[in-house]
Amino acid sequence: MKENWLIKMSLSVQKLTQDLECKWNEYALNSGASIYHDSRWIPLIKKVFGHDSHHILALEEGVVVGILPLVQLKSRLFGNFLVSMPYFNYGGAIANNKVIESKMMQTAIEVALESGAEHIEFRDTDIREEAWPVRKDKVNMILELPDTAELLGKAIGAKKRSQIRRPLKEGVESIIGGAELLDDFYQVFSINMRDLGTPVYAKTFFLEMLKTFPEQVKIVILRLNGKPISAAFLIGFKEQLEIPWASTLKEYNRFSPNMLLYWEVLKLAIESGYRKFDFGRSSIDSGTYRFKKQWGAVPKQLYWHYWLAEGKEMPQLTPDNTKYKVAINVWQHLPTFVTNKLGPVIIKSLP
């Protein structure tokens, strides 16, 4: 099995070399790619989750014209499949044109067939012209940022400004940093994931991101009397700051610390020079969708395209799947020392 792939326009294939990896990342930086197209995710995901990657690179006369990262997830419980990219919202094929993207996706099918995968999930932000099966049940919520926090405050209105001030009256303080805040973040995050009935990632996942992308990753913590009660993990790339994970301890929801958390995060984004803020993935009209919309965020449709092996149906590996309801209910009643130990074993095989 080839772990990384090079596809020339003639469709010949070979291993990706370190020299070509540099060209890959240069293309990712200067194209419409996301940070999740960066090749540094290959060793990170291998180290944390144990998954192999199959990165497809299109070259024309030695010049990079397209990239497609793929990660293979295998487990007895959830099956064998490829995702571009798991654990995040982005990662589909990026190329100079749609023809090259299509050729890379066809090569991905060859990888899937050779590895016995049951499906491929391409996490795209645009619809494909080909007749790929597609999921359109999720959107990303994107906010165009004003030039100053003062302008943002005016835009959200007096009521929300009052909600932001409420935690401050309770004595809540905010801290912005990096790896030194990881323990605080994980304490809040792991409890919140348990309360939602969702397996938690290992702390090493976040630590490795902080090590690998020290300039792009930030943590924001809210503390009350020295105790972390709300937390955000941020990843910035090019002109956009993203919040893949945010959590608040539910016993403090009575004075809305999450409003202050998001205010601090948005203020950080503006002061750091970002032009857009990505609130992350939501279902239309869900509670999280409405929360994000109140800040002025607008939905951007996600198109998750699929290749399915013969006889296979669209995967339903989400908490919304009714067959997981009993497991979610049980998980919510487990102590966190149990969920923190078992969660990483389960979640690594869920994309």
ABEGO torsion letter per residue (X at the ends): XBABBBBBAAGBBBBBBAAAAAAAAAAAAABABBAAABAAAAAAAAAAAGBBBBBBBBBBGGBBABBBBBBBBBBAAAEBBBBOBBGBABGBBBBABAAAAAAAAAAAAAAAAAAGBABBBBBBABBBABBBBBBAABBBBBBBBBABAAAAAAAAEAAAAAAAAAAAAAGBBBBBBBAAAAAAAAAAAAAAAAAAGBBBBBAAAAAAAAAABAAABBBBBBBBGGBBABBBBBBBBEABBBBABBBBBAAAAAAGAAAAAAAAAAAAAAAAGBABBBAEBBBBGBAAAAAAAAAGBBBBBBBBBBBBBBGBBBBBBBAABAAAAAAAAAAAABBAAAAAAAAAAAAAABX
